[in-house]
């Protein structure tokens, strides 16, 4: 059973966090979303409070899909809307391609790197981030009391990490350390997204203009590979944009999961 929580009412919207993050990444936009959606937050396997990631048959993607389908079954979700950030965006695209969801909204999805050197940069960044999280763990609770220090320490991940409360920032760093074993299983299996998404499933791809992990030129690759999608810039936002500008991100998520949007595309 994956750790999860459900808020609000209306059209179901499942939110998927990124690699080494946790479901609380969505808290900055939760209240705005829950006014109009039944919002499902959960921790991916090996992340947050969920059980460790177990890879069956050496297939990471199939194992993550099975975990997602298990959550849908547990919560009686029949073709919900889905949205995801980074790895969560990739999972959302895969769910759309597999016909599991009625729409997919992605924030800087981990899906459109150019080739091996490009992906090496991403992997190096995560190795640096997780190594730093381990080395700095004893000092983080004290350092993070300063908004300026939070902004410096979180600069690769968010553009305005100084807006993240102290206790949340500290817990995010703990969550990053907890997810290292899962990260080490996920990275070797990573490939660019190449699946076909059914034409009746609306896709939104939004990119933080200050993303320092999946660099903004990935958005140009996404436009070429998925011209049918609705492409959006998240102005003033980094890789994990929810705390950078909650209002802007919530609008993108609500528009991407709007029933009228899905009906128009269908």
NUKE-287107 format. One record per residue (C-alpha): residue in one letter; x, y, z. Coordinates in nm, 3 decimals. Last residue first. Layout:
REM residues N
@r=A, east=X, north=Y, up=Z
...
This chain:
REM residues 266
@r=X, east=-1.221, north=1.383, up=-2.732
@r=X, east=-1.013, north=1.700, up=-2.733
@r=X, east=-1.317, north=1.913, up=-2.646
@r=X, east=-1.436, north=1.667, up=-2.380
@r=X, east=-1.098, north=1.664, up=-2.208
@r=X, east=-1.079, north=2.041, up=-2.202
@r=X, east=-1.439, north=2.067, up=-2.082
@r=X, east=-1.356, north=1.829, up=-1.795
@r=X, east=-1.069, north=2.058, up=-1.687
@r=X, east=-0.756, north=1.862, up=-1.593
@r=X, east=-0.510, north=2.074, up=-1.787
@r=X, east=-0.686, north=2.395, up=-1.688
@r=X, east=-0.678, north=2.301, up=-1.319
@r=X, east=-0.313, north=2.198, up=-1.329
@r=X, east=-0.204, north=2.510, up=-1.519
@r=X, east=-0.401, north=2.736, up=-1.283
@r=X, east=-0.250, north=2.561, up=-0.978
@r=X, east=0.101, north=2.619, up=-1.114
@r=X, east=0.044, north=2.993, up=-1.162
@r=X, east=-0.111, north=3.035, up=-0.818
@r=X, east=0.151, north=2.830, up=-0.639
@r=X, east=0.445, north=3.030, up=-0.780
@r=X, east=0.784, north=2.909, up=-0.658
@r=X, east=0.635, north=2.661, up=-0.409
@r=X, east=0.488, north=2.439, up=-0.683
@r=X, east=0.769, north=2.489, up=-0.933
@r=X, east=0.999, north=2.191, up=-0.878
@r=X, east=1.239, north=2.248, up=-1.168
@r=X, east=1.243, north=2.625, up=-1.133
@r=X, east=0.977, north=2.892, up=-1.178
@r=X, east=0.980, north=3.261, up=-1.275
@r=X, east=0.746, north=3.203, up=-1.567
@r=X, east=0.606, north=2.854, up=-1.604
@r=X, east=0.606, north=2.818, up=-1.982
@r=X, east=0.322, north=2.622, up=-2.142
@r=X, east=0.286, north=2.363, up=-2.418
@r=X, east=-0.053, north=2.210, up=-2.506
@r=X, east=0.024, north=1.875, up=-2.663
@r=X, east=-0.030, north=1.785, up=-3.030
@r=X, east=0.325, north=1.888, up=-3.118
@r=X, east=0.465, north=1.603, up=-2.906
@r=X, east=0.818, north=1.529, up=-3.032
@r=X, east=0.893, north=1.877, up=-3.161
@r=X, east=0.736, north=2.059, up=-2.864
@r=X, east=0.907, north=1.821, up=-2.620
@r=X, east=1.245, north=1.894, up=-2.776
@r=X, east=1.180, north=2.267, up=-2.731
@r=X, east=1.088, north=2.204, up=-2.368
@r=X, east=1.414, north=2.014, up=-2.322
@r=X, east=1.578, north=2.345, up=-2.412
@r=X, east=1.456, north=2.462, up=-2.071
@r=X, east=1.708, north=2.248, up=-1.881
@r=X, east=1.589, north=1.942, up=-1.694
@r=X, east=1.794, north=2.014, up=-1.383
@r=X, east=1.837, north=2.393, up=-1.374
@r=X, east=1.476, north=2.483, up=-1.454
@r=X, east=1.456, north=2.864, up=-1.467
@r=X, east=1.186, north=2.884, up=-1.738
@r=X, east=0.991, north=2.613, up=-1.557
@r=X, east=0.828, north=2.393, up=-1.816
@r=X, east=0.464, north=2.297, up=-1.872
@r=X, east=0.351, north=2.006, up=-2.090
@r=X, east=-0.026, north=1.964, up=-2.115
@r=X, east=-0.170, north=1.649, up=-2.271
@r=X, east=-0.530, north=1.581, up=-2.371
@r=X, east=-0.619, north=1.211, up=-2.412
@r=X, east=-0.843, north=1.165, up=-2.719
@r=X, east=-0.545, north=1.148, up=-2.955
@r=X, east=-0.408, north=0.838, up=-2.785
@r=X, east=-0.050, north=0.891, up=-2.659
@r=X, east=0.226, north=0.723, up=-2.859
@r=X, east=0.530, north=0.605, up=-2.665
@r=X, east=0.877, north=0.753, up=-2.715
@r=X, east=0.976, north=0.896, up=-2.378
@r=X, east=1.353, north=0.915, up=-2.348
@r=X, east=1.508, north=0.621, up=-2.158
@r=X, east=1.581, north=0.560, up=-1.789
@r=X, east=1.648, north=0.205, up=-1.666
@r=X, east=1.985, north=0.280, up=-1.506
@r=X, east=1.835, north=0.582, up=-1.323
@r=X, east=1.544, north=0.404, up=-1.152
@r=X, east=1.731, north=0.153, up=-0.939
@r=X, east=1.981, north=0.402, up=-0.794
@r=X, east=1.699, north=0.649, up=-0.736
@r=X, east=1.510, north=0.389, up=-0.531
@r=X, east=1.813, north=0.341, up=-0.303
@r=X, east=1.854, north=0.723, up=-0.271
@r=X, east=1.491, north=0.785, up=-0.170
@r=X, east=1.552, north=0.812, up=0.208
@r=X, east=1.820, north=1.076, up=0.151
@r=X, east=1.583, north=1.292, up=-0.053
@r=X, east=1.314, north=1.252, up=0.211
@r=X, east=1.551, north=1.381, up=0.478
@r=X, east=1.620, north=1.684, up=0.258
@r=X, east=1.246, north=1.738, up=0.212
@r=X, east=1.200, north=1.711, up=0.591
@r=X, east=1.446, north=1.996, up=0.643
@r=X, east=1.273, north=2.213, up=0.381
@r=X, east=0.932, north=2.139, up=0.532
@r=X, east=1.055, north=2.236, up=0.880
@r=X, east=1.204, north=2.563, up=0.755
@r=X, east=0.907, north=2.672, up=0.545
@r=X, east=0.957, north=2.680, up=0.166
@r=X, east=0.959, north=3.041, up=0.043
@r=X, east=1.341, north=3.049, up=0.052
@r=X, east=1.322, north=2.770, up=-0.206
@r=X, east=1.237, north=3.036, up=-0.462
@r=X, east=1.380, north=2.909, up=-0.791
@r=X, east=1.343, north=2.546, up=-0.691
@r=X, east=1.561, north=2.237, up=-0.737
@r=X, east=1.908, north=2.362, up=-0.822
@r=X, east=1.873, north=2.662, up=-0.591
@r=X, east=1.772, north=2.459, up=-0.285
@r=X, east=2.085, north=2.515, up=-0.077
@r=X, east=2.118, north=2.879, up=-0.183
@r=X, east=1.749, north=2.963, up=-0.130
@r=X, east=1.744, north=2.780, up=0.201
@r=X, east=2.051, north=2.975, up=0.313
@r=X, east=1.880, north=3.305, up=0.226
@r=X, east=1.567, north=3.200, up=0.415
@r=X, east=1.786, north=3.135, up=0.723
@r=X, east=1.657, north=2.864, up=0.954
@r=X, east=1.787, north=2.618, up=0.698
@r=X, east=2.139, north=2.640, up=0.835
@r=X, east=2.038, north=2.498, up=1.172
@r=X, east=1.832, north=2.202, up=1.054
@r=X, east=2.080, north=2.148, up=0.765
@r=X, east=2.396, north=2.106, up=0.974
@r=X, east=2.378, north=1.735, up=1.057
@r=X, east=2.250, north=1.643, up=0.708
@r=X, east=2.515, north=1.836, up=0.514
@r=X, east=2.712, north=1.535, up=0.393
@r=X, east=2.406, north=1.325, up=0.315
@r=X, east=2.217, north=1.603, up=0.137
@r=X, east=2.533, north=1.695, up=-0.053
@r=X, east=2.564, north=1.337, up=-0.181
@r=X, east=2.196, north=1.343, up=-0.280
@r=X, east=2.230, north=1.669, up=-0.471
@r=X, east=2.559, north=1.577, up=-0.638
@r=X, east=2.427, north=1.240, up=-0.753
@r=X, east=2.111, north=1.411, up=-0.873
@r=X, east=2.311, north=1.665, up=-1.074
@r=X, east=2.534, north=1.392, up=-1.220
@r=X, east=2.228, north=1.197, up=-1.336
@r=X, east=2.088, north=1.502, up=-1.511
@r=X, east=2.424, north=1.581, up=-1.677
@r=X, east=2.461, north=1.219, up=-1.787
@r=X, east=2.116, north=1.245, up=-1.946
@r=X, east=2.238, north=1.512, up=-2.187
@r=X, east=2.556, north=1.319, up=-2.264
@r=X, east=2.345, north=1.006, up=-2.341
@r=X, east=2.095, north=1.172, up=-2.573
@r=X, east=1.854, north=1.461, up=-2.629
@r=X, east=1.653, north=1.463, up=-2.307
@r=X, east=1.277, north=1.459, up=-2.345
@r=X, east=1.110, north=1.247, up=-2.080
@r=X, east=1.175, north=1.360, up=-1.724
@r=X, east=0.868, north=1.584, up=-1.724
@r=X, east=0.918, north=1.955, up=-1.650
@r=X, east=0.564, north=1.992, up=-1.509
@r=X, east=0.323, north=1.747, up=-1.672
@r=X, east=-0.053, north=1.754, up=-1.710
@r=X, east=-0.217, north=1.430, up=-1.821
@r=X, east=-0.580, north=1.374, up=-1.918
@r=X, east=-0.840, north=1.092, up=-1.906
@r=X, east=-0.608, north=0.839, up=-1.745
@r=X, east=-0.510, north=0.471, up=-1.775
@r=X, east=-0.488, north=0.456, up=-2.155
@r=X, east=-0.132, north=0.321, up=-2.156
@r=X, east=0.000, north=0.631, up=-2.336
@r=X, east=-0.166, north=0.852, up=-2.073
@r=X, east=-0.015, north=0.647, up=-1.789
@r=X, east=0.327, north=0.675, up=-1.956
@r=X, east=0.285, north=1.052, up=-1.979
@r=X, east=0.189, north=1.072, up=-1.611
@r=X, east=0.487, north=0.856, up=-1.512
@r=X, east=0.713, north=1.095, up=-1.702
@r=X, east=0.557, north=1.389, up=-1.523
@r=X, east=0.612, north=1.213, up=-1.190
@r=X, east=0.978, north=1.168, up=-1.283
@r=X, east=0.986, north=1.549, up=-1.325
@r=X, east=0.653, north=1.677, up=-1.189
@r=X, east=0.324, north=1.498, up=-1.236
@r=X, east=-0.042, north=1.543, up=-1.316
@r=X, east=-0.315, north=1.285, up=-1.360
@r=X, east=-0.684, north=1.299, up=-1.443
@r=X, east=-0.870, north=0.989, up=-1.333
@r=X, east=-0.954, north=0.687, up=-1.552
@r=X, east=-1.157, north=0.490, up=-1.296
@r=X, east=-1.031, north=0.560, up=-0.946
@r=X, east=-1.166, north=0.313, up=-0.690
@r=X, east=-0.913, north=0.424, up=-0.426
@r=X, east=-0.749, north=0.081, up=-0.394
@r=X, east=-0.780, north=0.015, up=-0.767
@r=X, east=-0.617, north=0.345, up=-0.864
@r=X, east=-0.342, north=0.285, up=-0.607
@r=X, east=-0.276, north=-0.061, up=-0.749
@r=X, east=-0.263, north=0.088, up=-1.098
@r=X, east=0.006, north=0.329, up=-0.980
@r=X, east=0.210, north=0.053, up=-0.816
@r=X, east=0.179, north=-0.163, up=-1.127
@r=X, east=0.295, north=0.130, up=-1.343
@r=X, east=0.599, north=0.177, up=-1.121
@r=X, east=0.686, north=-0.191, up=-1.155
@r=X, east=0.629, north=-0.186, up=-1.532
@r=X, east=0.864, north=0.112, up=-1.568
@r=X, east=1.132, north=-0.049, up=-1.351
@r=X, east=1.137, north=-0.378, up=-1.544
@r=X, east=1.404, north=-0.614, up=-1.399
@r=X, east=1.148, north=-0.890, up=-1.361
@r=X, east=0.983, north=-0.710, up=-1.071
@r=X, east=1.156, north=-0.405, up=-0.928
@r=X, east=1.074, north=-0.355, up=-0.561
@r=X, east=1.072, north=0.009, up=-0.456
@r=X, east=1.067, north=0.034, up=-0.078
@r=X, east=0.736, north=0.085, up=0.102
@r=X, east=0.574, north=0.429, up=0.102
@r=X, east=0.638, north=0.691, up=0.371
@r=X, east=0.841, north=0.931, up=0.158
@r=X, east=0.995, north=0.756, up=-0.141
@r=X, east=1.091, north=0.396, up=-0.221
@r=X, east=0.762, north=0.338, up=-0.401
@r=X, east=0.608, north=0.673, up=-0.498
@r=X, east=0.447, north=0.875, up=-0.221
@r=X, east=0.084, north=0.973, up=-0.277
@r=X, east=-0.139, north=1.274, up=-0.324
@r=X, east=-0.496, north=1.236, up=-0.452
@r=X, east=-0.699, north=1.551, up=-0.517
@r=X, east=-1.075, north=1.539, up=-0.563
@r=X, east=-1.091, north=1.859, up=-0.765
@r=X, east=-1.243, north=2.208, up=-0.753
@r=X, east=-1.166, north=2.357, up=-0.411
@r=X, east=-0.904, north=2.086, up=-0.361
@r=X, east=-0.684, north=2.243, up=-0.629
@r=X, east=-0.647, north=2.580, up=-0.460
@r=X, east=-0.587, north=2.417, up=-0.121
@r=X, east=-0.329, north=2.175, up=-0.260
@r=X, east=-0.107, north=2.419, up=-0.449
@r=X, east=0.163, north=2.472, up=-0.182
@r=X, east=0.107, north=2.115, up=-0.053
@r=X, east=0.220, north=1.947, up=-0.376
@r=X, east=0.579, north=1.874, up=-0.265
@r=X, east=0.420, north=1.703, up=0.038
@r=X, east=0.387, north=1.389, up=-0.176
@r=X, east=0.759, north=1.321, up=-0.158
@r=X, east=1.081, north=1.404, up=-0.346
@r=X, east=1.374, north=1.182, up=-0.445
@r=X, east=1.249, north=1.160, up=-0.808
@r=X, east=0.944, north=1.376, up=-0.872
@r=X, east=0.594, north=1.392, up=-0.728
@r=X, east=0.281, north=1.239, up=-0.880
@r=X, east=-0.056, north=1.412, up=-0.838
@r=X, east=-0.383, north=1.225, up=-0.904
@r=X, east=-0.679, north=1.444, up=-1.001
@r=X, east=-1.033, north=1.312, up=-0.954
@r=X, east=-1.312, north=1.541, up=-1.086
@r=X, east=-1.496, north=1.690, up=-0.790
@r=X, east=-1.419, north=1.684, up=-0.421
@r=X, east=-1.146, north=1.794, up=-0.183
@r=X, east=-0.856, north=1.602, up=-0.034
@r=X, east=-0.718, north=1.247, up=-0.047
@r=X, east=-0.402, north=1.119, up=0.120
@r=X, east=-0.144, north=0.858, up=0.027
@r=X, east=0.123, north=0.620, up=0.150
@r=X, east=0.141, north=0.336, up=-0.101
@r=X, east=0.000, north=0.000, up=0.000
